[in-house]
């Protein structure tokens, strides 16, 4: 049957069918407070870029974009996040959006958070 022959959905197809959405790999950063590791923040996200030229620039600058996003997440985890609290999606989105805009050299790419998980050390 055709259902058995159908290939599994890609990560982007599972999230959205929009061509403007560029999924990013899962990012993680350690939470270190008082010189001890407290846990890890894990983030699934993507960027929505309606402008085709800017979307192409984002694809071409993928490694730089991922590095900037990892740095922004690490900054949030080490500076803004407090252990045993829920991650603040507004603050996290602000830092990630600044990183995307700075890396692409223009506004127009919108950060969309899919999932934020805080895994606390036992």
C-alpha positions in Angstrom: 0.0 0.0 0.0 1.1 3.6 -0.4 1.2 4.2 3.4 3.9 1.6 3.7 6.0 3.1 0.9 5.8 6.6 2.2 9.1 7.9 3.5 9.1 9.2 7.1 8.5 13.0 7.4 11.5 15.2 7.7 11.9 17.4 10.8 10.6 20.4 8.9 7.6 18.5 7.6 6.7 17.5 11.2 6.8 21.1 12.4 5.3 23.0 9.5 4.9 22.8 5.7 5.9 26.5 5.3 8.8 27.0 3.0 9.8 30.1 4.9 10.5 28.1 8.1 14.1 27.0 8.6 14.5 24.5 11.5 17.6 24.7 13.5 19.3 21.8 15.2 18.6 21.1 18.8 20.7 23.4 21.0 21.8 22.8 24.5 23.8 24.8 27.1 24.9 24.0 30.6 23.6 25.9 33.6 26.5 26.8 35.9 25.8 28.7 39.1 28.1 29.1 42.1 30.9 27.3 40.2 28.8 24.1 39.9 26.8 22.5 37.1 23.1 22.7 37.9 21.7 21.2 34.7 21.2 21.7 31.0 18.8 23.8 29.0 17.7 22.1 25.7 16.1 24.2 23.0 14.3 23.3 19.8 13.7 26.2 17.5 13.6 27.6 14.0 13.5 30.8 12.1 10.8 32.0 9.9 12.1 34.1 7.0 9.5 35.4 4.5 11.9 37.2 2.3 13.5 34.7 -0.2 16.8 36.6 -0.5 17.2 36.8 3.3 16.2 33.1 3.6 18.9 32.2 1.1 21.4 34.3 3.1 20.3 32.4 6.3 20.9 29.1 4.6 24.3 30.1 3.3 25.3 31.4 6.7 24.0 28.3 8.5 27.2 27.6 10.5 27.6 31.2 11.6 23.9 31.3 12.5 24.1 28.1 14.6 27.2 29.4 16.4 25.5 32.7 17.2 22.4 30.9 18.5 24.5 28.5 20.7 26.3 31.5 22.1 23.1 33.3 22.9 21.7 30.2 24.6 24.9 29.8 26.6 24.6 33.5 27.7 21.1 33.0 28.8 21.9 29.8 30.7 24.9 31.3 32.5 23.6 34.9 33.1 19.9 35.2 33.0 18.5 31.7 34.1 18.1 30.9 37.7 18.2 27.2 38.9 14.8 25.7 39.9 12.8 28.2 37.9 11.0 27.9 34.6 13.0 29.3 31.6 11.8 32.7 30.5 10.8 32.3 26.8 10.5 36.1 26.3 14.1 36.8 27.5 15.4 33.8 25.6 13.7 34.8 22.4 15.0 38.4 22.8 18.6 37.1 23.0 18.2 34.7 20.1 16.5 37.3 17.9 19.4 39.7 18.5 21.9 37.0 17.5 20.0 36.2 14.3 19.6 39.8 13.3 23.3 40.6 14.0 24.5 37.5 12.1 22.3 38.1 9.0 23.0 41.8 9.1 19.3 42.6 8.6 15.9 42.2 10.3 13.3 40.0 8.8 14.0 36.6 10.2 11.7 35.8 13.1 12.8 33.4 15.9 10.2 30.7 16.7 10.7 28.6 19.8 9.3 25.0 19.5 10.4 23.5 22.8 12.4 24.6 25.9 13.4 21.9 28.4 15.4 22.3 31.6 17.1 19.1 32.7 18.2 19.5 36.3 21.1 17.4 37.6 20.3 14.9 40.2 
